[in-house]
Amino acid sequence: MTRISTLGPHGSDSCQAALSYETNVEVLLFNHIDDVLTCVERGESDYALIPVYNTREGEIKEYFRVMAELGQNFWVDNIVLPIHLSLGGINSQIRLHQIRFIYGRSSVVNQCEDYISRNMPQATRVSIYDVSAVVQEINSGNNGASVLIDTEEVIARHNLALIDRELAAHNRTRFALIGPTPRPQTGYDATSIITRPLADRVGLLVDTLNEFTRRGINIVDLRSKNDIETQKLQIYLEIEGHRNDPKLAEALSDIENKVIQEPRCLRILGSFPRVDMRIKKIKTFGFIGSGAMSRWFSEQLQSEGYQTLVTGRTSELRPEQMINEVDVVVICVPISATSETIKQYGGLLKDGQALIILAGESEKPLEKALETTSEGVEVMLVHNLWGPQVPTMKDKNVAVVKTRRSGSLCNEFESFLYKYGAEIYQDSAEKHDLMMGVSQKLPTIISVALAMTLSENEIAVNDIDSHSTLTSLYGILAMARVHNQNPRTYAEIMATSGDSTKIVDSFIANLTKVSRLAAQRSIEQLEELIAKNRNRIPVEFIRTKMHQAQAVDAVLSDIGFKGE
């Protein structure tokens, strides 16, 4: 039988959380957190269970101190419990404005702050540890104007009359399970760390956080306080990932050795299955399309705790079977096949599901999606402007095209993109396709035409290198990149339809005009064109993008790229 030490009395929220951990549990109850932890340290219980966070109260006050004093034990698991608090006393008919004293554990009273302020502002609040002693006092003598706030189970166990229920709505508490053995990886983990008191140093906190940010590691919780004795800063962090994850282990090593530069300045409190205090509506994503981008998104979603199913032309699980098993269907196929795939499978989705289209063209796919799916199916298009080779979506651009049927499931997927650092831009279908003409279709067509031109004129890339500035070399680098990746991807981009074709047609017409003026040596007219165009390119844009360009220049120069 598993023994868990926690805070009493019997029927308290901590007691109920302990009983919910396993079917066969012996609960040892104490009035003080220190006694709860001492019990597991002495081996008298297998685990200690302590409250660490409440949705209404926030951080439990003793939590920081307790975590810094775990000794040889580890944080190994979590329990999240809905908390239902009630009001009890001798007289169930008492009016709330007649109550003079409110008794309760400090955390319980804090959780009911709104209720107390609204209904019993005149009452004196009394924080207690021993519920049984207080109930005896309430029952003895003439204490009809005194009440107790606790769970309904505690009130009933002590034979108090029930005055009111559910004093605090949306009330949940997170409990930490403390044990002697570290928890192995589950694939959906978080790690809690705390620093020892640190000496002052400019940028210490920012530099610490950057070690996680640049690796795409999400920080779940951050708190800091001054050590009582030394008044030095102490930092607490909860980070997504297990302590044995290579990226996380590297970040912690760099923080200790390069940022803080103090040996053994970090204490890993433990790694445990990740807990999410938010309520997720989506459990499972299903992908139609088994290419690299589908697999990339599938892995990212799994790291966020979602289940994923990936189907394709050769998968054992067929798309029509998968659709019945998931909350959200994601279509991620070549651009030219997107509309036909939607036509084939869209009608199989049922009301309450969502269809998310990962594609670089929006007007026709969205039109087909709204046409083939029922009114109760959510629909949204997402165009991620990165490939499956990137380790993280942080700071990468993504265009989101919502429809009149984009609802809570679509919003949850958008929140997933936001959480992991994507730069989200809301587009209409028409604007999206027009802008893709500018940023993808036209540059790709130019790159292919440029490569053809170099070939026809027998110009070697080394000759271009020797006659270019680093800035003028960017176009050549873009051309080379296009031609050294999947040619099908770029062929699909060039063949997109919709408003993107306007951009290419307009460019060809203007290229012809500028080329003709250049051949005629019409310098004044060309100068006027450049001056006119300058009005469309504000100085602020140049400043921002030149910082990025200069950074690229510095990197290319530092690694000796020029001339290689």
N, C-alpha and C positions, 0 to 999 in steps of 0.2 A: 504494500500500500504506500502510495506517495504521501509524504508529509509536507505540508506547506505552512509556514508561519506567516501571520499577517495581523492586521489591526482588527480588533473586535469593536463592538460585541458580536455575539452570534446573530446573524441576519443582516449585519452591516454590508455596505457595498463591497468592501474589501473581502469579507467572508464569502459573499456570493460570487465574486470574481474567482477566488481560490477554488470554490466548489465546481465552477464551470470549466476548470482547466482539464480535469480528467474525471472519469466516472467513479473511480475508486480513490478518493482523497481523504486524508485525515487533516483537519485544519486546526492549527494551534494559534490561539488568539491572545494578543497582547494590546496594551494601551499605548505603547510608545514605539516609534520606528526603530530606535536603537535596540530595544529588546527583540524586535522582529529579526534584525540582522544578526544579533548575537546568537540567536537560536540556530541559524544555519551555519555560522562560523564554528560553533561547538559540535556540529554534526548531529544536533538534536532534531533537525528537519532537513529535508532534501532541498527545499527551495524556500526563499523568502519572497513575499509579494508585497510591493509597496506602490502607492499611487504616485504618479509623476506629473500627470497633466490632466486638466479638466477643461472641457470646451467652454464652460462659463467662468470658471475661476482663473484659468490659465495655469501657469507653472505652480506646482505645490511648493510652498515656501521652503520646506526642509529638504527638498529634492537635491539642490546643488550641494549642500553640505554632505548629505548621505552618499551621493555618488563619488565624492572625493575621498570617502573613507570606506570603500568596499573591501579593503584588505585583499585577501587572496581569491575573492569570489568574482564572478563575471555576470554581466547582464546577458541573459540567454534567450529571453522570449518576452512577449507582450500579451496582455489581455485587454481588450476594449469592451467596456460594459456600459449599457444604458443605465443611467441612474434615475430612479423614480423616488422622489422625496415627498414625504407627507408630514402633516401637522397633527400631533396628538396631545391630549390632555385629559383631565378628569371629566370635564363637561363637554360633550360633543356639541352642545347648543350655544356655547359661548360666542359672543360677537367678537370679531377680530379687533375692533377698537377698544375692547375691554381688557385685552391681554397686556400684562405688565412686564413679564420676563419670558424671554425666548432662550431655551437651552439647546445646545447642539455642539457637535465637534466643529472646530473652527472652519475646516474646509466645507462642511455641509452648510453652515450658516452663510459663508461667502457665496456659495452657489445659488442661494436663495435671496441674494441681495435685492433684486428687482421686486420680488414678491413682498419682502418685508417692508421695503421703502414705500411701496404702493398701498399696502393693507395694514401694516402695524408700525408706522413710524414712531409711535409713542413708546414702544416697548424697549426694554433694556436687553441687549444681547449678551449672553453669558457663554463663553467658550468652555467646553468640558472635555475630559478624557474618559471618565468612568460613567457610562450611561446608567448603569444599574443604581449607583449611589444617588444620582440626580432623580431618577424615577421614584426612589423611596422617599426622597424629600418632597417631590411633587404630591405623592399620595398621602404623605403624613400631614396632619394639621389642616390649615385652611389655605391651600395654595391653588385654588381654582383658577387664578389669573395667570398661572405659569404653564408653559407649553414646551413640548419637545419637538424638534425637527429631526427626522431620520427616515429610514426606509419603513414602508408599511409593515414589513416583517418584524422589525425591532419594536415598533409601536404595539403591534398585536401581542408579541411575546411578553411585553411588560404590562399587559392588560390596560393599556390606555385607550381612551375613546378616540376614534378617528374624526378629526375636525375638517381636514381638507386634503386633497390628493394633488399630485403633479404640480408642485410649487415652482419647479424650474423646467421649462420646456427645452428641448434640444440639448439635453444634459447627458454627456458621456464622459467617462473617466478612463484614462489609459493607465494601466498598471504594469510595472516592470517586474519580471521574474528573475530573481538573483539565484545563481547556483555555483557550485564549485568547479564545473567543467565547461570550457569554451564550447560554443555551438558550431557545428560544421556548416559548410555552405549549403544553401537551399536553392540558390539562383535568383532569389528575390529578397535581398538582405539589406540591412543598414548597420552602420558601425558608430558607436558612441565613444568619443574621446574627451579627455579633460586635460588641460595643461597644469603644471605646477605654477605657483606664483611667479610671474615673469617681470624682469626689469623693463623700465620704459625704453621704448625704441620707436622712432618715427616710422610710421607705415607698417607697424608689426601686424596689425589685424588685417589690413588690406592685402599685404604680401602673403599672409597665411591663406586667405580666402582665394587668392589668385592661383595658388597651386592646385586647387580643386577645379576652379573655373576653366583654366586653360586645358585641362584634361577632360572636360565635359562631365565632371562628377557633380551631382546635385547636392546642395547642402539643405538638409531637411530642417535643422534647428540650429540656432546660434544664440548663445547667451554669454554674458560676461559679468564679472563682479570683482570687487577688490577683496583680497584676502584680509580677514579681520586682523590678524597679527601683524603682517608686513605692509598691508595696504598696497600690495603689488597686484597687477592685473592677472586674473585667472579666466581662461576661455573654455567654454563647453561647446562642443560641436557634435551634431548627429549628421552623418553623411550616408548617402546611398551607396551600397556596395559592401562586400565582406572584407574583413581585414586581410584575407589571403588573396584578394583580387590584385593582380599585378599593378594595374594603374593606381589603385588606392594605396597599396603598399609603397609604391614609388613616391606618391604625393606626401605621405606621412614621413618618409625618410628625408625628403627634401625640406620639409617644414622644420624638422628637428635639426638637421645638419647645416642647412643653407640659410633658412629664414630666421629661426630663433637662435640657432647656433649654441644650444645648450644640451649636452648629453642627457638623455632620459628625462626630457622636459615634457614628454607626452605620456599620458596613461591611457591605454585602450581599455575602456570599461567593458566592452564586449561587442560582439556581432550577433545579430539575431534576425529572424524573419521580419521583413519590413512591415510596418503598420501604417495604415492610411486612415486618418481621422475623417477624411472626406468620404462621402458616399458616391461610389461609382455605379453608373447605370449599365456600363458595358462590361461584359465578362469575356466575350470571345469575338475575335476578328477572323474573318475568312478571306483569303486572297484568291482571286482568279488571275492567274499569271504567275509562273514559278521562276521568273527571271531574277537577276541579281538584286534589282531594286525591291522586289517583293520580299526577298529573303532578308534584305537589310532592314526594311520596316518591320518585318516579323520579329527579328531579334530585338529591335529597339522597344517594341511593344511588350515583348516578353519580359524585358528588364524592368518594365513598369508594372508587372504583375498581371498582364492580360494573357489569356490563352489565344493561340493563333493556329490556324489551319491554312496550309498553302496548297493550292491545286493548280494543275496545268494540263496540257495536252496528254502528257504521259504519266500523270500521277495516278496512284491506285484509287485514291478518293476523288470522285468526280465532282466538278463544281455544282451540279444540280443536287448532289447529296449533301455537300458541305453547306449550302445555303440554308438548309433546314436546321443546322446545328449552331448557327452563330447569330450574334446581335447586329454586327456590321459586316457588310460585304464590300471588299475593296477590289476594284478592277484596276490592274496594273499590267497592261499589255502594250505592244507597240502602238504608236499614235494612229497608224493607218487601220489598225484592227479594233480600236476602242469602240467606235459606234456600233460595229457589227456585234461585238461581244456584249454590249449593253442590250442590244436588240434580242440576242439569244437568251440571256439570263435574267434581264430586268423583270420580266413578268412573273418570275418564280419567287420574288421577295414578297413577304407578307407585311401587313400593317404592323407598325411597331419596330420594324427593322430600319436600317439606314444603308444607303448606297453611297460610297465615297469613291470618286473617280480620280485616280492618280494619272494625270495626263498633261501634255503640253499644249493641247488645243481644247477650247472650252465650249464654243457656241454649238457645234453639231453634237458632241457627246451629251451635253446637258439637255439639249432639245430632245434627243433620243431617250434619255433617262426619264424625263418628265412625261414623255409620251408612253413609255412601256411599263412604268411602275404605277402602282395604285396610289391614291391620294394620301394614304397613311404611311407611306415610305418616305423617310427623310432622304434628301439628295444634296450633295455638295461636291464641288471639284477642288482638288488640291494639286497645285503644280510646284513640286519641290525643285529648286534650282541648284541641285547638287547631285552627284552620282554616288553609286554604292561604295566607292573607294574611300569616302571620307569617314573618319572615326566618329564624328559627332556632328549634329546639325547646328551647333552653337554658331551664331552670327551668320548663318546661311539664309539666303532669301527664300521665301515661299509665298506664292500667290494663292489666295483662297477666294473662290468664287462661290458665294452662297446663293441659294434660291429661296423662293417663298416657302419651300418645304425643308429648309435647314433648321433642325430643332436641337433638342438637348443632347442627342447622341453625336451629332456633328460638332456641337460646341465642346463636348468632352474630348473629341479627337483634336480639335483646335487647341484646347488647353494643354494637351499632351505635347503638341508642337511648341507652344509657348514655354512650357516648363523646361524643355531641353534647349532653349536658347535660340530658336529659329526667329528670324525677322519676318513677321507676318504682314502681308499687304493685302487689303481687301480690294477686289476688283469686280467690275461687272464683266460679263462674258465678252462683250464687245471690246472693252478696254484691254482685257487680258490678251486677247488674240492680236490686237493692234500692237501692244507693247512687246509681245513675243516676236513680232515681225522685226522690231527694232533691236531687241537684245539677243535673239537667237537665230531667227531665219536669215536675216540679212547678213550678219557677221559670218555665218556658216557658208552662205553662197559666195561671199567675198573671199573667204579662205580657200574654197575649192577653186574659184576662178583664178586666184593669185597663184596657187600651186600649178595650175595648168599653164599660166603665163610664164612662170619660171622655167618649166619644162620645155615649153616651145622655144624659148630663147636661150636654152642651155646655160642657165645661171645657177651656180652652185650656192648652197646656203652659206658656205664659208666666205664666199665673196660678199654676200649681203652683210654678214657679221662684220667684216673688215671695213665696210663703208657706212655703218649705222651708228647712231647714238643708241644708248640703252632704251630711251623712250621710243624712238622710231622702230626699234626692234620688236616692240610689243605685238604689232600686227603679224610679224613673221612668226613669233612664238605662238600666237593664237592659231595661225594656220598649221603649224607643226603639230600642235596639240590635237587639233581636229583630225589630222591624218594619222595619228598614232593611237587613236582609240577606236571604239567599235564603229565601223563605217555605217552600219545599218542605222544606228541611233541618229547620226547626222543626216543621213538620207531621209529619214522620217521627218526630221525637223524641217528640212528644205521643202518637203512635199506637203506641208500643212496648208490648209485652205483658210477660208474666212478672211477676216480683216487684215491678217498678216501679209496677204498678197499685195494689199495697197502699198505697204511700205516698200516692198521690192520693186513694184512697178514705178513708184514715185522716184526711187533711187536711180533706177535705170534711166529714166527720163532726165533727171537732173545731172547724172553722170555724163550723158550725151551732150547736154547743154554746156557744162563746164569744160568738157574735153574740146568742144568746138571753139569756145572762147579762147582756150589756151592755145589751140592750133592757129588761131587768128592773131595771136599775140595781143589780145585785148586786155592789157594789164589794168587799165583804169576800171573797166567793168568787173574784172575779177576782184580787184581791191574793194569795190563797192559791195559785191556779194559777201565777201568775208566780213566787212564791217556790219552789214545787215544781219548776218548770221550770229554775230557776237552778241546781239541783243537777246538771243534765245538761250545764251549760256552765261548765267550770272557768275560773278567773281566768287561768290560763296561756294558754288559747286566746284570751281577750279581749285580753291584752297583745300577743300576737303579731300578731293580725289588726288591732288598733287601730293598730299601727305602720304597717301597710300602708294602712289607711284614712286616717290622718293624712298620709301621703305623697301620697295621691291628693288629699286636701283642699288640700295645699300647692300641688300642680301646678295644680289647677283655679282656685285663688285667684290664683296668679302670672300665669296667662295671661288673667286677666280673664273667665273663663267666666261667672261669675255675672251674669245680666242680659242676656247677649248673645242 
